[in-house]
Amino acid sequence: MNTQARLGAFVLIAIALFAMFSSKIGGFQWGEPEGSSVDVLFTDASGISVQTPVLMAGVQIGDVASIRLKDNRALVTMHIQSGIHLPASTRAHIAGGGLVGEKYVALHARAGDKQPLTESIIPSSSGGSFRDMISRASGLTDDASRFFSKAERITDKLGAIIEENRADIHSAAHGMAQLIKENRPDIRSTTHSLSGMIRDNRKHVDKLMRTLPKAADAGQAFFTEGAATMHDLHETIIDNRENLYRTLFELRLAAENLEKFSDDIRRNPWKVMKEKPEVKMDKRARAWRMEEMLMTTGRMGLAPAAR
């Protein structure tokens, strides 16, 4: 082999070794990587990028393969090494080593969970990084600062109101004290009388206090039963509505007939007498009467009285 051939072989070997070392250092793999891929949706994926390590229990089990936007959230695709089987309770969050530490995707699962993961998207949980804690603490500090600022403004306004009305407040307090001082004997006597009344009627008061709960329960039971009775009465009226309407109609007719009868009796009181007054018949009526007697008895006039 001549010198040029040996030089060319050396260059090829150097290029191959350089490519191999570059792929190892850069994480480049030839062909499809072995293992599996899972996705996780984050509301904020800042701090991670492609090839960001994926750790579980502090052990790297894969890395981030891609990051893209889906439904206004970050869809992170992770490549998990072969031989790693994620349990069904797996959750993911973005964690970091400190304030300026490199971030990574942390996976955690419930202890003892042996059921395999069947979903293609892992649920995400709230991050537990120190930076997030500092951010939330800063937010709480800002809220507390705004609260104390408002409280300080309210206190200043209250102080200003008190300062403007100091004379009126002092006058009202002085008047109240003077009124109490002037009526101290009456107040003391009233208090003493009230105390004696309570002491004298302690038994009655105690009995009343013991009776009040029972009375309240009885009243509640009464109103409950009354409500039930009213409901039953309403249902009965609804069920017998037609009969009630008919009864009212007949009562109205009876009242009208009674009114007509009363008016007739008032106008013709002789109708209530035992014997009707004799009314003389005219000639025509007498002829009809005679004709009726002739047709029914076969003779004219009345039958002779028996001797």
C-alpha positions in Angstrom: 0.0 0.0 0.0 1.5 3.3 -1.0 1.6 6.5 1.1 -1.5 8.1 -0.5 -3.6 5.0 0.2 -2.5 4.9 3.8 -3.2 8.6 4.2 -6.7 8.2 2.7 -7.5 5.2 5.0 -6.3 7.2 8.0 -8.5 10.2 7.1 -11.5 7.9 6.7 -10.9 6.2 10.0 -10.5 9.7 11.7 -13.8 10.9 10.1 -15.6 7.8 11.3 -14.2 8.1 14.8 -15.1 11.8 14.8 -18.7 11.1 13.7 -19.1 8.4 16.3 -17.8 10.6 19.1 -20.0 13.5 17.9 -23.1 11.3 17.9 -22.3 10.0 21.4 -21.7 13.5 22.7 -24.6 15.1 20.9 -27.0 12.3 21.6 -27.5 11.6 17.8 -28.7 8.1 16.9 -28.7 6.4 13.6 -32.1 5.1 12.6 -35.1 4.8 14.9 -34.2 4.9 18.6 -35.1 1.9 20.7 -37.8 2.4 23.4 -41.2 4.0 23.5 -42.7 7.5 23.2 -45.2 9.2 25.5 -46.7 12.7 25.5 -47.5 15.2 28.3 -49.3 18.5 28.1 -47.9 21.5 30.1 -49.5 24.9 30.4 -45.9 26.3 30.5 -42.9 24.4 29.1 -40.4 27.2 29.5 -36.9 26.1 30.5 -36.9 22.7 28.7 -36.0 21.9 25.1 -35.2 19.0 22.8 -32.8 16.5 24.6 -33.8 17.8 28.0 -33.4 14.7 30.3 -36.4 12.9 31.7 -35.8 11.6 35.2 -37.8 9.3 37.4 -36.8 8.9 41.1 -33.6 10.8 40.2 -32.6 8.3 37.4 -32.6 9.4 33.8 -34.9 7.1 31.8 -35.1 9.2 28.6 -35.1 12.6 27.1 -37.4 15.1 25.3 -37.9 14.3 21.6 -40.0 17.2 20.5 -42.0 20.2 21.8 -45.0 21.6 19.9 -48.1 23.7 20.5 -51.5 22.0 20.9 -54.7 23.7 22.0 -52.7 26.6 23.5 -50.6 24.3 25.6 -47.2 22.7 25.1 -47.3 19.1 23.9 -44.0 17.5 25.0 -43.1 14.2 23.4 -40.6 12.1 25.5 -38.5 9.2 24.4 -38.4 6.5 27.1 -35.5 4.0 27.1 -36.3 0.4 26.3 -37.0 -1.9 29.2 -38.7 1.0 31.2 -42.4 0.3 31.8 -44.3 3.3 33.2 -47.1 2.5 35.7 -50.6 3.8 35.2 -50.3 6.4 38.0 -47.4 8.2 36.3 -47.5 12.0 36.5 -45.1 14.6 35.0 -43.9 18.0 36.0 -41.1 20.3 35.2 -38.5 20.6 37.9 -35.1 22.3 38.4 -32.0 21.9 40.5 -32.1 25.4 42.0 -32.6 29.1 41.1 -30.4 28.8 38.0 -30.1 25.1 37.7 -30.9 23.2 34.5 -34.5 22.1 34.3 -35.7 18.6 33.5 -38.9 16.6 33.2 -39.6 14.7 36.4 -41.9 11.6 36.4 -43.4 10.2 39.6 -45.8 7.4 40.3 -47.6 5.9 43.3 -45.5 3.4 45.2 -46.4 -0.2 44.5 -48.4 0.6 41.3 -47.7 -2.3 38.9 -50.5 -1.7 36.5 -49.0 -0.6 33.1 -49.7 2.7 31.5 -52.2 2.5 28.7 -52.8 6.1 27.9 -50.6 7.8 25.3 -50.7 11.2 27.2 -49.4 11.4 30.8 -51.3 13.8 33.0 -49.2 16.8 34.3 -49.1 18.0 37.9 -48.1 21.3 39.4 -44.3 21.8 39.4 -42.3 21.6 42.5 -39.2 23.5 41.5 -37.6 26.0 43.8 -38.1 28.8 41.3 -41.9 28.1 41.2 -42.0 28.2 44.9 -40.2 31.5 44.9 -42.6 32.8 42.3 -45.7 31.8 44.3 -44.2 33.2 47.5 -43.5 36.5 45.6 -47.1 36.6 44.5 -48.3 36.0 48.0 -46.0 38.8 49.2 -47.4 41.2 46.6 -51.0 40.3 47.7 -50.0 40.9 51.3 -48.4 44.2 50.4 -51.5 45.4 48.6 -53.7 44.3 51.5 -51.6 46.2 54.0 -51.5 49.2 51.7 -55.4 49.3 51.5 -55.6 48.8 55.3 -53.2 51.7 55.8 -55.4 53.9 53.5 -58.5 52.9 55.4 -56.8 53.7 58.7 -55.7 57.1 57.4 -59.3 57.9 56.3 -60.7 56.7 59.6 -58.1 58.9 61.4 -59.0 61.9 59.3 -62.8 61.4 60.0 -62.1 61.1 63.7 -59.9 64.2 63.6 -62.6 66.2 61.7 -65.3 65.2 64.2 -63.1 65.2 67.3 -65.1 68.1 68.9 -68.5 66.3 68.3 -67.2 63.0 69.6 -65.8 64.6 72.7 -69.1 66.5 73.2 -71.1 63.3 72.8 -68.9 61.4 75.2 -69.0 64.2 77.7 -72.8 64.4 77.5 -73.1 60.6 77.9 -70.9 60.6 80.9 -72.9 63.6 82.4 -76.2 61.8 81.7 -75.0 58.6 83.4 -73.7 60.7 86.4 -77.0 62.5 86.8 -79.1 59.4 86.6 -76.7 57.1 88.5 -79.2 56.6 91.5 -82.1 55.8 89.1 -79.9 53.4 87.1 -78.6 51.8 90.2 -82.2 51.5 91.6 -83.5 50.1 88.3 -80.6 47.6 88.1 -81.2 46.6 91.7 -85.0 46.2 91.1 -84.3 44.2 87.9 -81.9 41.9 89.8 -84.4 41.4 92.6 -87.1 40.6 90.2 -85.0 38.1 88.4 -83.9 36.6 91.8 -87.5 36.4 93.0 -88.8 34.8 89.8 -85.8 32.6 89.1 -87.9 29.4 89.5 -90.5 30.8 87.0 -87.7 31.9 84.7 -86.0 28.5 84.8 -89.3 26.8 84.3 -90.1 29.1 81.3 -86.6 28.4 79.8 -87.2 24.7 80.2 -90.7 25.0 78.7 -89.7 27.2 75.7 -88.0 24.4 73.7 -91.0 22.1 74.3 -93.4 24.9 73.3 -91.3 25.6 70.2 -91.4 21.9 69.2 -95.1 21.7 69.9 -95.7 24.8 67.8 -93.6 23.4 65.0 -95.5 20.1 65.1 -98.8 22.1 65.1 -97.9 24.1 62.1 -96.6 21.0 60.3 -99.8 19.1 61.0 -101.8 22.2 60.0 -100.0 22.4 56.7 -100.7 18.7 56.1 -104.4 19.2 57.0 -104.6 22.2 54.7 -103.1 20.2 51.9 -105.6 17.3 52.5 -108.5 19.8 52.6 -107.3 21.4 49.4 -107.1 18.0 47.7 -110.6 17.1 49.0 -112.0 20.4 47.7 -110.4 19.8 44.3 -111.7 16.2 44.2 -115.3 17.3 45.1 -115.4 20.5 43.2 -118.3 19.6 41.0 -120.4 18.4 43.9 -119.7 21.6 45.8 -120.7 23.7 42.7 -123.9 21.7 42.4 -124.7 22.0 46.1 -124.2 25.8 46.0 -126.4 26.0 42.9 -129.2 24.1 44.6 -128.9 26.2 47.7 -129.2 29.3 45.6 -132.3 27.9 44.0 -133.8 27.0 47.4 -133.1 30.5 48.7 -134.8 32.0 45.7 -137.8 29.7 46.1 -138.0 30.5 49.8 -137.8 34.2 49.0 -140.7 33.8 46.5 -142.7 31.8 49.1 -142.1 34.4 51.8 -143.2 37.1 49.4 -146.3 35.1 48.4 -147.3 34.6 52.1 -146.8 38.2 52.9 -149.0 39.2 50.0 -151.6 36.4 50.5 -151.6 35.5 54.3 -155.0 33.6 53.9 -153.1 30.8 52.2 -151.7 29.7 55.6 -155.2 29.5 57.2 -156.6 26.0 57.9 -159.9 26.7 56.1 -160.0 28.7 53.0 -162.5 31.5 52.9 -165.7 30.8 51.0 -165.6 32.3 47.6 -168.9 32.8 45.9 -169.0 31.3 42.4 -170.5 33.2 39.6 -173.2 31.7 37.4 -170.8 30.3 34.8 -168.7 28.6 37.6 -171.9 27.3 39.2 -173.1 25.8 35.8 -169.7 24.1 35.4 -170.0 22.7 39.0 -173.5 21.4 38.4 -172.4 19.8 35.1 -169.4 18.2 36.9 -171.7 16.8 39.6 -174.1 15.5 37.1 -171.4 13.7 35.2 -169.9 12.2 38.3 -172.9 11.4 40.6 -175.8 11.3 38.2 -177.9 13.9 40.0 -178.1 17.6 40.3 -177.2 19.4 43.5 -175.9 18.1 46.7 -177.0 14.9 48.4 -179.6 15.3 51.1 -178.3 15.3 54.6 -178.8 12.0 56.5 -181.5 12.0 59.2 
